[in-house]
Amino acid sequence: MTNTPATRLIPVQQVRAVEGRDGRWCGHITLPGDTSSRHVLIVRHKDELLAVPANCPHEGYSLADSEVDETGNIVCPAHGQLVPMDENNENYRVNEIAGEFFVVPPGSFAEKRPGDAELVRLRQEVISLRQANSALQSQVLNVSEQVEHVLDELSRKSEALQRQSDEQHRLSAFVNRVVDTMDGLLVVLDARGMIRQVNAAGCKALGYTAHELDGQSADMLIDPQQLAVLSVADNGSSYPEGLVLFRRTIGEESMQLEVNLEPRKRPMPQPRFLMRGSPIYDKAGKLEGAVIVGSDVTPLRQREQALIESEKRFRDYSQVSSDFFWQTDASHILFGTAEGTSLSNSPSSPLSAGHHPKEYAPPEDLKSKAIAWQEHLDDIAARRPFRDFECRFRAGSNVIWMSVSGKPVYDVQGVFQGYRGTAKDITERRQMEHELRMHRDHLSEMVEERTLDLLKAKEEAERANRMKSEFIANVSHEFRTPLHAIISFACFGSKRLNEVPLEKLGSYFQRIEESGGRLSRMVNDLLDLAKLEAGHRPPEPKPTDIVGLEESLRRQLDGLIASKSIQVDVQTATDDRMAEVDPDQFSQVILNLLSNAIKFTPNDRCILISFDDVADADAVQFSIADQGPGIPEDELESVFDKFEQSSKTKTGAGGTGLGLAICKEIVDRHKGTVRATNNDDGGATFIVQVPRTFAGDGRAMPKKHAFLF
């Protein structure tokens, strides 16, 4: 075989074998000068490989699965015509090199197949190219894996940083919420000693906003007088102006001081705070600032002062009291006062520390009065309070009578600590009682006294019977009148149902409603008085604006006042309008008195309502003066009795006589008083008096006090 110059071969791209046809392949080639690739069919013809068009040149049918005749030419499966297989401009010779196909370009068909050396060289070049491509692919794969690893690492670090940032943001938000919900003051200072943050409680206590305090010196928060004292350091030197609190904080391991803070508006009270501060350093030990926490101790100091004043007041009372005070331990042994100097405030006390009170009782009393003493000792053993236990004690050579009261004392854990109480010398009273008993030993005196008692009881019974008869007569009349009206107008309405207009029927119903309301009010009065006397309506006191209560109740009666053209004047001479009363019960008192004043005051006249303080008493006065017929002088007290009426009002506008009795019962339960007086110019004035502080628990009021409502 003759070697020829190497010919440039054209590779066949996208080669695939034709299914069911050995020795046939399809592929694409791009010849020199072509702008697009050609679809070719590679077939074996006469021991050579030829590339022919993949489609029939006649009508374009695919030749991939066509048959060949005995000469080796392809027969078109569509129309049976032969496709010439000789070398021409459409058919090209194909060389197979190392499993790949290459087309010999046009004009090279006369050339012979290259020699073996050329094929070996081409195979080696292909193998080298494959090896280089494989190495390049391996390098690209390694680089890709490294890049993916780096990207994964960066992604993990980014996610970790994001989680750390989210956690820091969450912690920061949590800390800010905690700081803002703190009850105490919290101030954060920067490295220059300027305010960087103040919590909501601090801003509220000082009257500033956080923006107003940001960047300011912490010294502005402290009272100037106390700041001047704090500005002098322990060594006598002065701190720089504006940095006193900051320097003290970073100069001490744990700064603690109690100061008055300076509010923004001076009329605001100066709160007193216990301040604690510590410096803040970073990891390298560099100062970053300081944090100061303050606790409001203003209520604590106020309570301490109140306790001191209360203790002083108690000591003052005890020093001037005629009673003396005693206390025992858990074994009922007397011991001294807090000062440890004496048992009580009274130098005449027969008791002394270190002894049981029973030791001072005369032996004969323990025998003759064994039952009383035993009951008293049983109370003490059961740790029950006792009151007014009367007994005799030996005081040297004398024997005195004492009235002793006491209550058990427990500590905060509920452990019994002993007894504490008071004792009063009642020797004179007992002597008087003894003398009285001696006088009563005389029969004549006893008979006379008994006779007087019987006469008094007889008079009371007759008076009660008379009052009952008057009440029954009055109530019968008062009940009969509305009942008669209800029955009469109901009868009129039923008989004239179809005869009278609706307006007339409406007036009948209105009369029935008015009579029923009057009857209901009378029944309610009776029920209210019965409940009060039976104790079923105990007062439920609460701080009440008395003037405001009267105004709201008077507005309910504006229609009645206007109908009679009555002028109501109100005079308020007290600055304190508050008192602890039961609003519902006192509303009934005010309404009863005000309704009576309107009822008995003639048209076009005046009613005067007054509020005033009471001299020498923590009380308030409420009075209503009308211009009605007045009350006889001998009836000014009896009008408050049940079933009683003034003789001037028993006819006409008179009621059942229960309204004023209800008023008196309510006022009495508030430990107050109610009374009536006549005016110089006519009419009556009703005055109600109660203490501002509710004393309805049974504590006796001083007789000299005139408590007014």
C-alpha positions in Angstrom: 0.0 0.0 0.0 1.4 3.4 -1.0 1.5 6.1 1.8 -0.1 9.4 0.9 0.0 12.7 2.6 -2.2 12.9 5.7 -5.7 14.0 4.9 -7.7 16.2 7.4 -10.5 14.0 8.6 -14.0 15.2 9.7 -15.4 13.6 12.9 -18.9 12.2 12.9 -20.9 13.6 15.8 -23.7 12.1 17.8 -23.2 8.6 16.4 -25.7 5.9 17.4 -26.2 2.4 16.1 -29.4 1.5 14.2 -31.4 -1.0 16.1 -31.8 -4.4 14.3 -29.2 -3.5 11.6 -25.6 -4.6 12.1 -23.1 -2.4 10.4 -25.3 0.7 10.3 -25.0 3.9 12.3 -26.6 7.4 12.2 -24.7 10.6 12.9 -24.1 14.3 11.9 -21.2 15.9 10.0 -20.3 19.4 9.2 -18.3 19.8 6.0 -16.0 22.6 5.2 -18.0 25.6 4.0 -21.3 24.3 5.5 -23.3 26.4 7.9 -25.3 23.5 9.3 -24.7 19.9 10.0 -25.8 17.0 7.7 -27.6 13.9 8.9 -25.8 10.8 7.4 -26.2 7.1 7.5 -23.0 5.1 7.8 -23.2 1.7 6.0 -20.7 -1.0 5.1 -20.4 -1.4 1.4 -17.8 -3.7 -0.3 -15.7 -3.9 2.7 -15.6 -0.2 3.1 -17.7 2.3 5.2 -19.6 4.9 3.4 -21.6 7.9 4.7 -24.7 8.5 2.6 -27.6 10.9 3.2 -29.9 9.5 5.9 -33.0 10.4 3.8 -34.1 9.2 0.3 -32.9 11.7 -2.3 -36.2 11.2 -4.1 -38.9 12.0 -1.5 -36.9 12.3 1.7 -37.9 9.1 3.4 -35.6 7.7 6.1 -33.1 5.0 4.9 -32.0 3.9 8.3 -34.1 0.6 8.2 -34.0 0.1 4.3 -33.0 -3.1 2.6 -30.1 -3.6 0.1 -30.2 -5.6 -3.2 -27.8 -8.2 -4.4 -25.4 -5.5 -5.7 -25.2 -3.8 -2.3 -27.3 -0.7 -3.2 -30.0 0.6 -0.7 -33.6 0.1 -1.8 -35.9 3.0 -0.7 -38.7 1.5 1.5 -41.2 4.0 0.2 -41.1 3.7 -3.5 -38.6 0.8 -4.1 -36.0 2.9 -6.1 -32.3 2.3 -5.7 -30.1 4.7 -3.9 -26.7 4.5 -5.6 -23.8 3.6 -3.3 -20.9 4.6 -5.4 -18.7 7.4 -4.3 -20.0 10.8 -5.4 -20.6 14.3 -4.1 -23.3 13.0 -1.7 -21.5 9.8 -0.5 -18.3 10.0 1.5 -15.8 7.4 2.6 -15.6 6.8 6.4 -12.6 5.7 8.4 -13.1 4.0 11.8 -10.3 5.0 14.2 -10.2 3.7 17.8 -14.0 3.2 17.8 -14.8 6.6 16.3 -15.8 7.5 12.8 -14.2 10.2 10.6 -15.3 11.3 7.1 -12.8 11.8 4.4 -13.5 15.3 2.9 -14.6 15.6 -0.7 -11.9 15.3 -3.3 -10.1 12.7 -1.3 -12.0 9.6 -2.4 -9.2 8.6 -4.7 -6.8 8.5 -1.9 -5.9 5.3 -0.3 -6.4 4.3 3.3 -3.6 5.7 5.4 -0.8 3.4 6.3 -0.4 1.6 9.6 2.0 4.1 11.0 -0.5 6.9 10.5 -3.2 4.9 12.1 -1.0 4.2 15.1 -0.2 7.8 15.4 -3.8 8.8 15.2 -4.8 6.2 17.7 -2.1 7.4 20.1 -3.3 11.0 19.7 -6.8 10.0 20.4 -5.7 8.0 23.5 -3.6 11.0 24.6 -6.6 13.3 24.1 -8.8 10.8 26.1 -6.3 10.6 28.9 -5.9 14.4 29.0 -9.7 14.8 28.9 -10.0 12.2 31.8 -7.3 14.0 33.8 -9.0 17.3 33.1 -12.4 15.9 34.2 -10.8 14.5 37.4 -9.3 17.9 38.2 -12.6 19.6 37.5 -14.3 17.1 39.7 -11.8 17.6 42.5 -12.1 21.4 42.2 -15.9 21.1 42.2 -15.9 19.0 45.3 -13.5 21.4 47.0 -15.7 24.4 46.0 -18.8 22.6 47.2 -17.0 21.8 50.5 -16.0 25.4 50.9 -19.5 26.6 50.0 -21.0 24.1 52.6 -18.6 25.3 55.3 -19.4 28.9 54.5 -23.1 28.1 54.5 -22.8 26.4 58.0 -20.8 29.3 59.3 -23.3 31.8 57.9 -26.2 29.8 59.5 -24.3 29.7 62.8 -23.7 33.5 62.6 -27.4 34.0 61.8 -28.5 31.9 64.7 -26.0 33.7 67.0 -27.3 37.0 65.8 -30.9 35.9 66.3 -30.1 34.6 69.8 -28.3 37.9 70.6 -31.3 39.8 69.3 -33.7 37.6 71.3 -31.6 38.0 74.5 -31.4 41.7 73.9 -35.1 42.0 73.5 -35.7 39.8 76.6 -33.3 41.9 78.7 -35.0 45.1 77.5 -38.4 43.7 78.5 -37.1 42.6 81.9 -35.5 46.0 82.5 -38.7 47.8 81.5 -40.8 45.6 83.7 -38.6 46.1 86.8 -40.3 48.0 89.7 -37.0 49.6 90.7 -34.7 52.1 89.0 -32.0 50.9 86.6 -29.5 53.3 85.0 -26.7 52.2 82.5 -23.8 54.6 82.1 -21.2 54.6 79.3 -17.4 54.8 79.7 -17.7 58.6 80.0 -20.2 58.5 82.8 -23.1 59.6 80.7 -26.6 58.0 80.8 -27.0 55.5 78.1 -30.3 53.8 79.2 -32.9 54.3 81.9 -35.8 51.8 82.4 -39.5 52.7 82.4 -39.8 52.6 86.2 -37.0 55.1 86.6 -38.5 57.5 84.0 -41.9 57.3 85.8 -40.4 58.0 89.2 -38.5 61.0 88.0 -40.9 62.5 85.5 -38.5 62.3 82.5 -38.6 60.5 79.2 -35.8 58.1 78.2 -34.9 60.5 75.3 -34.5 63.4 77.7 -32.1 61.5 79.9 -30.0 59.9 77.1 -26.5 61.4 77.1 -26.9 63.4 80.3 -24.8 63.2 83.5 -26.1 60.8 86.2 -25.6 63.5 88.8 -28.8 65.3 87.5 -30.8 62.5 89.2 -29.7 63.3 92.7 -30.9 66.0 95.1 -28.4 69.0 94.8 -27.8 69.2 98.5 -27.0 65.6 98.9 -24.9 65.7 95.7 -22.7 68.4 97.3 -22.0 66.1 100.3 -21.3 63.1 98.0 -18.9 65.2 95.8 -16.2 65.1 98.5 -14.3 61.9 98.3 -13.1 59.9 101.3 -9.6 61.3 101.0 -10.8 64.9 101.1 -10.5 65.5 97.3 -13.5 66.4 95.1 -14.8 64.5 92.2 -15.1 66.3 88.9 -18.4 68.1 88.4 -21.0 65.9 86.8 -19.2 62.6 87.5 -19.8 62.2 91.2 -22.1 59.2 91.0 -20.0 57.6 88.2 -16.7 58.0 90.1 -18.1 56.7 93.3 -19.5 53.7 91.4 -16.2 52.7 89.7 -14.1 53.7 92.7 -15.8 51.1 95.0 -16.3 47.4 94.6 -19.9 47.6 95.5 -21.3 51.1 95.8 -24.3 51.5 98.0 -25.9 54.7 99.3 -29.4 56.1 100.1 -30.3 59.4 98.6 -33.2 61.6 97.6 -33.7 61.8 93.8 -34.4 65.0 92.0 -37.6 64.8 90.0 -38.1 66.8 86.8 -40.9 69.0 88.3 -40.1 70.2 91.8 -43.7 70.0 93.0 -43.4 66.3 92.7 -42.3 64.7 96.1 -38.6 63.7 96.2 -38.5 59.8 96.2 -35.9 58.2 98.4 -33.9 55.4 96.7 -31.3 52.9 97.9 -28.7 53.0 95.1 -26.3 50.1 94.3 -23.8 50.4 91.5 -21.0 48.3 89.9 -18.6 49.1 87.0 -18.7 47.1 83.8 -15.5 45.8 82.1 -14.9 44.0 78.8 -12.9 40.7 78.4 -9.7 42.7 78.2 -10.4 44.5 81.4 -11.3 47.8 79.7 -13.9 50.0 81.4 -17.1 50.0 79.4 -19.3 51.9 81.8 -21.4 51.2 85.0 -24.8 50.0 86.0 -26.8 51.5 88.9 -29.9 49.8 90.4 -32.2 51.7 92.8 -34.9 50.5 95.1 -37.6 52.9 96.1 -37.5 53.0 99.9 -39.9 56.0 100.3 -42.8 53.9 101.6 -40.5 52.0 103.9 -39.1 55.2 105.4 -42.6 56.6 105.7 -43.8 53.5 107.5 -40.8 53.7 109.8 -41.6 57.3 110.6 -45.3 56.4 111.1 -44.2 53.6 113.4 -42.0 56.0 115.4 -44.9 58.5 115.7 -47.3 55.7 116.6 -45.0 54.4 119.3 -44.5 57.9 120.7 -48.3 58.5 120.6 -48.8 55.2 122.4 -46.3 56.1 125.1 -47.9 59.5 125.5 -51.3 57.8 126.0 -49.9 55.2 128.4 -48.2 57.9 130.5 -51.4 59.8 131.1 -53.7 56.8 131.2 -55.2 55.8 134.5 -54.8 52.2 133.4 -51.6 50.3 133.5 -50.2 47.7 131.1 -48.8 44.3 131.7 -47.4 41.4 129.8 -46.5 37.8 130.4 -44.3 35.2 128.7 -45.5 31.8 127.5 -45.4 30.5 131.1 -47.7 33.4 132.2 -44.9 34.9 134.2 -45.0 38.7 134.3 -42.0 40.6 132.8 -41.0 44.2 132.3 -41.6 46.7 129.5 -39.4 47.1 126.4 -37.1 49.4 128.5 -36.7 46.7 131.1 -37.1 49.2 133.9 -40.6 48.4 135.3 -43.6 46.3 134.6 -46.0 49.1 133.6 -46.4 52.8 133.4 -48.2 53.0 136.7 -46.0 53.4 139.9 -49.1 52.2 141.9 -49.3 48.9 140.1 -49.3 46.0 142.6 -47.7 43.6 140.1 -44.0 43.1 139.6 -41.9 41.1 137.1 -41.0 37.4 137.7 -44.3 36.4 139.3 -47.6 34.7 138.2 -50.6 37.1 138.7 -52.3 34.5 140.7 -49.6 34.9 143.4 -51.0 38.3 144.2 -54.5 37.1 144.9 -55.5 36.9 148.6 -55.7 33.2 149.7 -59.3 33.7 150.9 -60.3 34.8 147.4 -58.9 31.7 145.8 -61.2 29.7 148.1 -64.3 31.9 148.2 -64.1 32.9 144.5 -62.6 29.6 143.2 -65.2 29.3 140.4 -64.4 32.8 139.0 -60.6 32.3 139.2 -60.9 28.8 137.7 -62.9 30.2 134.7 -60.2 32.9 134.3 -57.4 30.3 134.5 -59.3 28.1 132.0 -59.4 31.1 129.5 -55.7 31.5 129.9 -55.0 27.8 129.5 -57.1 27.8 126.3 -55.4 31.0 125.2 -58.6 32.9 124.9 -58.9 36.7 125.2 -60.6 37.9 128.4 -62.1 41.2 129.3 -62.9 43.0 132.6 -62.0 40.1 134.9 -62.5 41.7 138.3 -60.3 40.4 141.2 -58.4 41.5 144.2 -54.6 41.9 144.5 -52.4 42.4 147.5 -50.5 45.6 147.4 -48.3 45.5 150.5 -50.6 45.6 153.5 -53.5 46.8 151.4 -55.9 44.9 149.1 -57.1 46.6 145.9 -59.7 45.7 143.3 -58.5 45.5 139.7 -60.4 45.0 136.4 -58.0 43.1 134.1 -58.3 42.5 130.3 -55.9 40.7 128.1 -55.3 38.9 124.8 -52.9 36.2 123.7 -49.8 37.2 121.6 -48.4 35.1 118.8 -45.2 35.6 116.7 -45.1 35.7 112.9 -44.9 31.8 112.9 -48.0 31.6 115.0 -46.2 30.4 118.2 -47.8 31.5 121.4 -45.6 34.1 123.2 -47.7 35.0 126.2 -50.4 37.6 127.1 -50.5 41.3 126.9 -53.2 43.6 128.4 -54.3 46.3 130.7 -55.5 46.6 134.3 -57.5 49.4 136.0 -57.9 50.1 139.7 -61.6 49.9 140.5 -61.3 49.9 144.3 -63.3 53.1 144.6 -66.0 51.8 142.4 -66.2 48.5 144.3 -66.5 50.5 147.6 -69.3 52.5 146.1 -71.0 49.3 145.0 -70.5 47.9 148.5 -72.1 50.9 150.1 -75.0 50.7 147.6 -75.6 47.1 148.5 -75.6 48.2 152.2 -78.3 50.8 151.4 -80.3 48.3 149.5 -80.4 46.1 152.5 -83.0 48.3 154.0 -86.4 46.9 153.1 -88.1 50.3 152.7 -85.6 51.4 150.2 -85.9 48.2 148.3 -89.7 48.4 148.2 -89.6 52.0 147.1 -87.1 51.2 144.4 -89.1 48.2 143.3 -92.2 50.3 143.2 -90.6 52.9 141.1 -89.4 50.2 138.7 -92.9 48.8 138.5 -94.4 52.2 137.9 -91.8 52.8 135.2 -92.5 49.4 133.6 -96.2 50.1 133.8 -95.8 53.4 132.1 -93.6 51.9 129.4 -96.1 49.1 128.8 -99.0 51.6 128.6 -97.0 53.8 126.3 -96.1 50.8 124.1 -99.7 49.7 124.0 -100.8 53.3 123.2 -98.2 53.5 120.4 -99.3 50.1 119.1 -102.9 51.2 119.0 -102.0 54.4 117.3 -99.8 52.6 114.8 -102.5 50.0 114.0 -105.1 52.7 113.5 -102.7 54.8 111.4 -101.5 51.8 109.3 -105.1 50.6 108.9 -106.1 54.0 107.5 -103.0 54.3 105.4 -103.4 50.8 104.0 -107.2 51.3 103.4 -106.7 54.5 101.4 -104.5 53.1 98.6 -106.3 49.8 98.6 -109.7 51.5 98.3 -108.2 53.6 95.4 -106.8 50.5 93.7 -110.1 48.6 94.0 -112.2 51.7 93.0 -110.3 52.6 89.8 -110.0 48.9 88.8 -113.8 48.6 89.1 -114.3 51.8 87.1 -112.0 50.6 84.4 -113.6 47.1 84.1 -117.2 48.5 84.0 -116.4 51.4 81.6 -114.0 49.5 79.5 -115.9 50.1 76.2 -117.5 53.4 77.3 -114.7 55.8 78.1 -111.8 56.9 75.9 -108.3 55.4 76.3 -107.0 58.6 78.0 -109.5 58.1 80.8 -108.6 54.5 81.2 -104.9 55.5 81.3 -105.7 57.9 84.2 -107.4 55.0 86.0 -104.3 52.9 85.6 -102.1 55.8 86.7 -104.1 56.2 89.9 -103.8 52.4 90.5 -100.1 52.6 90.0 -99.7 55.6 92.3 -101.7 53.9 95.0 -99.8 50.6 94.6 -96.5 52.6 94.9 -97.6 54.2 98.1 -98.7 50.9 99.5 -95.3 49.3 98.4 -93.4 52.1 100.1 -95.3 51.6 103.4 -94.5 47.9 103.3 -90.9 48.5 102.5 -90.6 50.9 105.4 -92.0 48.2 107.7 -89.6 45.6 106.3 -86.6 47.9 106.5 -87.2 48.7 110.1 -87.7 45.1 111.0 -84.5 44.1 109.3 -82.5 46.8 111.0 -83.8 45.9 114.4 -83.1 42.2 113.8 -79.6 43.0 112.7 -80.1 41.5 109.2 -78.7 44.6 107.5 -75.3 45.3 109.1 -73.6 48.4 107.7 -71.1 47.9 104.9 -69.0 51.0 105.2 -66.8 52.4 102.5 -65.3 55.9 101.9 -68.2 58.0 100.5 -68.4 61.5 99.2 -71.3 62.8 101.4 -71.9 66.0 99.5 -71.9 64.1 96.2 -74.3 61.5 97.6 -76.8 64.2 98.6 -76.5 65.9 95.2 -77.3 62.7 93.3 -80.2 61.9 95.6 -81.6 65.4 95.4 -81.6 65.2 91.6 -84.1 62.3 91.9 -86.5 64.7 93.6 -86.0 67.6 91.2 -89.5 67.0 89.7 -91.2 67.1 93.1 -89.1 70.2 94.1 -90.0 72.0 90.9 -93.7 71.1 91.2 -93.8 73.1 94.5 -91.5 75.9 93.3 -89.2 75.3 96.3 -85.8 76.8 96.3 -83.0 74.5 97.7 -79.8 76.2 99.0 -76.7 74.2 99.8 -73.9 75.5 102.1 -70.7 73.5 102.3 -68.3 74.7 105.1 -66.0 71.6 105.1 -63.0 70.7 103.0 -63.2 67.0 103.7 -66.4 65.6 102.0 -65.5 62.0 102.8 -66.8 59.7 105.6 -66.9 55.9 106.1 -70.6 55.0 105.8 -72.8 52.5 104.1 -73.8 54.4 101.0 -77.1 52.5 100.5 -78.3 52.9 104.1 -77.3 56.6 104.3 -79.0 57.2 101.0 -82.2 56.1 102.8 -81.5 58.6 105.6 -80.9 61.5 103.2 -84.0 60.6 101.1 -86.3 60.3 104.1 -85.1 63.7 105.6 -85.1 65.5 102.3 -88.6 64.0 101.3 -90.0 65.2 104.7 -88.6 68.7 104.2 -90.1 68.9 100.7 -93.4 67.5 102.0 -93.9 69.9 104.8 -92.4 73.1 103.2 -95.2 75.2 101.5 -95.0 76.2 97.9 -92.6 79.0 96.9 -90.5 78.6 100.1 -86.9 77.6 100.8 -85.0 74.5 102.1 -81.4 75.0 103.4 -78.9 72.0 103.3 -75.6 72.5 105.2 -72.4 70.5 105.5 -69.9 71.4 108.2 -67.1 70.0 110.4 -67.5 69.3 114.1 -65.2 71.0 116.6 -62.9 68.7 118.6 -64.0 65.7 116.6 -63.1 63.9 113.4 -66.7 64.1 112.1 -68.9 65.8 109.6 -72.4 67.4 110.0 -75.3 67.2 107.6 -78.4 69.2 108.3 -81.7 70.0 106.5 -83.8 73.0 107.5 -87.4 73.4 106.2 -90.0 76.1 106.5 -92.8 73.8 107.5 -95.1 73.7 110.6 -92.2 72.7 113.0 -92.3 70.3 115.9 -93.6 70.9 119.4 -90.7 71.2 121.9 -91.9 68.2 124.0 -91.9 66.0 120.8 -88.4 66.8 119.5 -87.1 63.5 120.8 -90.2 61.3 120.6 -90.6 61.9 116.8 -87.7 59.4 116.3 -89.6 56.7 118.2 -91.3 53.9 116.2 -94.9 54.6 115.4 -94.6 58.2 116.6 -95.6 61.4 114.6 -95.5 65.0 115.4 -98.9 66.2 116.5 -98.7 68.9 113.9 -98.4 66.3 111.1 -100.7 63.5 112.2 -103.3 64.8 109.8 -102.8 65.9 106.3 -99.5 64.8 105.0 -98.6 62.5 107.9 -97.3 59.0 107.3 -96.9 55.8 109.4 -94.2 57.3 111.7 -91.5 54.9 110.6 -89.3 57.1 108.4 -87.5 58.9 111.3 -87.3 55.7 113.3 -85.5 54.1 110.3 -83.1 57.1 110.1 -82.3 56.9 113.8 -81.7 53.1 113.6 -79.2 53.5 110.7 -77.4 56.5 112.3 -77.1 54.6 115.6 -75.5 51.7 113.9 -72.9 54.1 112.5 -72.2 55.3 116.1 -73.7 58.7 115.2 -76.6 60.8 116.4 -79.6 62.4 114.9 -81.7 65.2 116.4 -84.3 67.8 115.6 -84.6 71.5 116.5 -87.1 74.2 115.7 -86.0 77.3 113.7 -86.5 80.8 115.1 -88.3 81.8 111.9 -90.5 78.7 111.7 -89.9 75.2 110.5 -87.6 72.4 111.8 -84.0 71.4 111.3 -82.8 67.8 111.3 -79.1 67.3 112.1 -77.3 64.0 111.5 -73.9 63.3 113.1 -71.4 60.5 112.4 -67.6 60.0 112.7 -65.6 60.2 109.5 -64.0 56.8 110.5 -66.5 54.0 110.9 -66.8 53.0 114.5 -69.7 50.6 114.1 -67.8 47.6 115.6 -69.2 48.4 119.1 -66.4 50.6 120.3 -67.7 53.3 122.6 -67.5 56.9 121.4 -66.4 59.5 123.9 -69.4 61.2 125.4 -67.9 64.7 124.9 -67.8 64.1 121.1 -70.8 65.3 119.1 -70.3 63.3 115.9 -72.1 64.9 113.0 -73.0 63.7 109.6 
